[in-house]
């Protein structure tokens, strides 16, 4: 199976397709000109096939290791909510509103159901929000990218707000259409790199079952991702009512950036990096191409091309 690198030299550059050796399950096969990248698009972002270990599905682990992962996930979620309260307290203290929030009580500020705020660098579960500098860039204009993993050399994510007109049934994929469970679900365009994966949100109280399966990685509290190898398990969980059928979103493609390139793109103001609550990523809601972008921008405030 052939594979490719997709590169972009500059804003005015033209993407090249550079062959490299095959070998891994997540390499990029050749694509027909009728799919996704049907024209040359100038983009400021270098995108490449990710071969990092951070992209591997989880293998079976011991019970102790699973417990450690669960505890770490809870600690990460608690920290993100605490940080969000601190940010909300600082914003309230510096606003024109008459609010008396001593710094010592910042942790007691109540967050709304949906919140988002800028952060300085990407982390798993955060968002990349396209700024006006990407207007006119076909793939990324007004996109919201959910970061799935941040490795030592690359960062991987999926575009949340690019629903396609094609259903899973239309792909004629026996891998994705397990027993017809997802046959009429809409397929989403997740990015220009070839791989199919999905997001899943367990029903309240069922996170532990998803964790223990060892086949999904947690992105944020209440949200996990899997690859085509674990879609059969997701279908089984839907049948067992551990996961709602509407709480599964399947993507065709994903995005990947070299660490330093993404850092440079953020500093140049192409992306705003934002932490958010899991309710912002509402898998069961109808998604408009620009609707989610408008909502997130409204939550984090005006985009200035900088981060705080």
Number of C-alpha atoms within 10 A of each C-alpha: 11 13 21 21 19 18 18 20 14 13 13 11 14 14 20 13 13 10 14 12 10 14 11 10 11 19 22 24 16 13 15 9 9 8 9 15 16 10 11 11 17 18 22 22 22 19 24 20 24 22 15 14 9 17 19 14 17 13 9 12 11 10 10 9 11 17 14 12 16 17 12 12 17 14 11 14 18 13 12 17 18 17 16 24 20 19 19 20 24 15 11 16 17 10 10 8 8 9 11 10 15 10 11 9 12 20 16 12 15 12 13 7 9 14 21 24 23 23 18 15 17 22 19 18 25 26 30 23 26 24 24 16 15 20 14 13 15 14 19 22 18 24 26 28 27 26 23 25 20 20 15 10 13 22 25 24 24 29 25 25 22 23 19 14 10 14 17 22 17 14 12 11 11 12 13 25 20 16 12 13 17 23 19 13 19 18 24 25 23 27 24 22 26 20 20 22 21 23 24 25 27 23 14 9 9 14 19 12 12 23 17 17 15 16 21 24 21 23 21 22 18 20 23 22 22 23 22 16 14 19 26 17 17 28 22 15 17 20 13 10 13 19 22 18 20 14 17 23 20 26 24 20 20 23 24 24 21 21 16 12 16 22 15 15 16 23 16 13 19 24 29 28 29 26 25 24 23 21 13 15 20 15 18 13 9 10 15 12 16 14 13 21 21 14 14 21 19 13 17 17 12 9 17 12 17 17 17 10
